[in-house]
Amino acid sequence: MGSLKFNVDGASSGSSGMAGVGGVLRDNMGTVLVKFSKNIG
């Protein structure tokens, strides 16, 4: 069994309240296992 890599990031637009987050989980071969994005603002 290899390793996993989990990258996440988020962004917001000043004080407007708009914000979002997203991420991707990859295995040791670079295959995407899970991805997500979500509006949180």
Secondary structure, 3 states (H helix, E strand, C coil): CCCEEEEEEEEECCCCCCEEEEEEEEECCCCEEEEEEEECC
